[in-house]
């Protein structure tokens, strides 16, 4: 229970919950504001009992390194967030996003509203289990110019609103859907 914690000066959550395989919920985490946060690497690796993660209120001022924040890059075949169904990472500038949401086998709802993908690849970005994907005002940094195969795995989405995506830097959209 994180209710009442002051996280204003927090800069990193590296390995914060890594390996907490029996952790079912994080109470109060959705109420944090962390303007100085820069690093979420490995923060939720192997949290196989979590069903919901809401990071939308963290609102860091700068870029946040999310490399392997949700899965173990060294072993794609072993799903670590096997019960996660809801994830909200809105209001963030995320870097090192390679296949960030691909290996979450039961993810149903993903929110990326008002976020920016700063660096990494969006190739096969999303889990095939998604039924709801919110991308309102999602933008791409200067280094992300290729959106090929971005939504290719989204077999269970019935609606996808891409009308507010800012793709001004993007030059390739091959097999995007």
C-alpha positions in Angstrom: 0.0 0.0 0.0 1.6 3.2 -1.2 -1.1 5.6 0.0 0.5 8.7 1.5 4.0 8.2 0.1 5.6 11.3 -1.3 7.2 10.5 -4.6 8.0 14.0 -6.0 11.8 13.5 -5.9 11.8 9.9 -7.1 13.9 9.4 -10.3 14.0 5.6 -10.7 11.9 2.6 -10.2 14.5 0.1 -11.6 13.6 -3.4 -10.4 11.0 -1.9 -8.0 8.6 -4.8 -8.2 10.8 -7.3 -10.1 10.2 -10.9 -9.1 7.1 -10.1 -6.9 5.3 -13.0 -8.5 2.6 -13.2 -5.8 1.9 -9.4 -5.9 -1.8 -9.1 -7.0 -2.3 -5.3 -6.8 -0.4 -2.1 -6.0 -2.7 0.1 -3.9 -2.2 3.9 -4.2 0.3 3.7 -7.1 -2.1 5.3 -9.5 -2.2 8.5 -7.3 1.6 9.2 -7.5 3.0 12.1 -9.4 6.7 11.7 -10.2 7.9 14.7 -12.3 11.6 13.6 -12.0 11.1 9.9 -13.0 13.5 8.8 -15.7 13.8 5.0 -15.4 11.3 2.2 -15.2 13.6 -0.6 -16.4 12.7 -4.0 -15.2 10.1 -2.4 -12.8 7.5 -5.1 -13.3 9.4 -8.1 -14.5 8.0 -11.4 -13.3 5.0 -9.8 -11.6 2.9 -12.7 -12.8 -0.1 -12.2 -10.4 -0.7 -8.5 -11.3 -3.9 -7.9 -13.2 -3.8 -4.1 -13.4 -1.0 -1.4 -13.7 -2.0 2.2 -13.9 1.0 4.6 -14.4 -1.0 7.4 -16.0 -0.7 9.9 -13.1 3.1 9.6 -12.8 3.4 12.4 -15.3 7.2 12.6 -15.6 8.6 15.8 -17.1 11.2 14.1 -19.3 11.8 10.8 -21.1 11.4 7.5 -19.3 13.5 4.5 -20.1 11.1 1.5 -20.2 13.4 -1.1 -21.6 12.3 -4.5 -20.3 9.9 -2.8 -17.9 7.2 -5.3 -18.7 9.0 -8.4 -19.9 12.4 -10.1 -19.8 14.2 -9.4 -23.1 16.5 -12.4 -22.6 13.6 -14.9 -22.6 10.7 -13.9 -24.8 9.2 -17.4 -24.5 8.5 -17.1 -20.8 5.7 -14.7 -20.2 6.2 -12.8 -17.0 3.0 -10.7 -16.7 0.7 -13.7 -17.4 -2.3 -12.2 -15.6 -2.0 -8.6 -16.6 -5.3 -7.4 -18.3 -5.2 -3.6 -17.9 -2.2 -1.3 -18.5 -2.3 2.5 -18.6 0.9 4.3 -19.5 -0.7 7.5 -20.7 1.1 10.9 -20.3 4.6 9.6 -20.7 7.6 10.0 -23.1 8.8 6.5 -23.5 12.1 5.4 -24.8 13.5 1.9 -25.6 10.0 0.7 -26.4 11.0 -2.3 -28.6 8.1 -4.9 -28.4 7.0 -3.3 -25.2 3.5 -4.8 -25.1 4.0 -7.8 -27.3 4.7 -10.4 -24.7 1.8 -9.8 -22.3 -0.4 -12.7 -23.2 -3.7 -11.7 -21.5 -3.5 -7.9 -21.9 -7.0 -6.7 -22.9 -6.9 -3.0 -22.3 -3.9 -0.7 -23.1 -4.0 3.1 -22.8 -1.3 5.3 -24.4 -3.2 8.6 -24.5 -1.1 11.8 -24.7 2.1 9.7 -24.8 5.2 9.9 -27.0 7.3 7.0 -28.3 10.7 8.6 -28.2 13.0 5.8 -29.4 12.8 2.1 -30.3 10.9 0.1 -32.8 7.1 -0.2 -33.0 7.4 -3.5 -35.1 4.9 -6.0 -33.7 4.3 -3.7 -30.8 1.1 -4.9 -29.4 -0.2 -8.1 -27.8 -2.6 -10.2 -29.9 -5.0 -10.4 -26.9 -5.9 -6.7 -26.9 -9.5 -5.8 -27.2 -9.2 -2.1 -26.3 -6.3 0.2 -27.5 -6.5 3.9 -26.8 -4.0 6.0 -28.7 -5.4 9.5 -28.4 -2.7 12.1 -29.2 0.1 9.5 -29.3 3.1 11.0 -31.0 6.4 9.6 -32.3 9.9 11.0 -31.7 12.2 12.0 -34.5 14.0 8.7 -34.5 10.8 6.6 -35.1 10.1 6.9 -38.8 9.0 3.3 -39.5 5.5 2.2 -38.4 5.7 -1.1 -40.4 3.8 -4.0 -38.8 2.9 -1.9 -35.7 -0.7 -3.2 -35.4 -0.1 -6.5 -37.2 -0.7 -8.7 -34.1 -4.0 -6.9 -33.1 -6.3 -9.7 -34.1 -8.9 -9.1 -31.4 -9.4 -5.4 -31.8 -12.8 -4.5 -33.3 -12.2 -0.7 -33.4 -8.9 1.2 -33.7 -9.0 5.0 -33.8 -5.8 6.3 -35.3 -7.2 9.7 -36.3 -5.1 11.6 -33.7 -1.8 9.9 -34.3 0.9 12.3 -35.1 2.9 10.6 -37.9 4.6 13.6 -39.4 8.1 12.1 -39.0 7.1 8.7 -40.3 8.0 7.5 -43.8 7.1 3.8 -43.8 3.7 2.3 -43.1 4.2 -1.1 -44.8 1.9 -3.8 -43.3 1.0 -1.5 -40.5 -2.3 -3.3 -39.9 
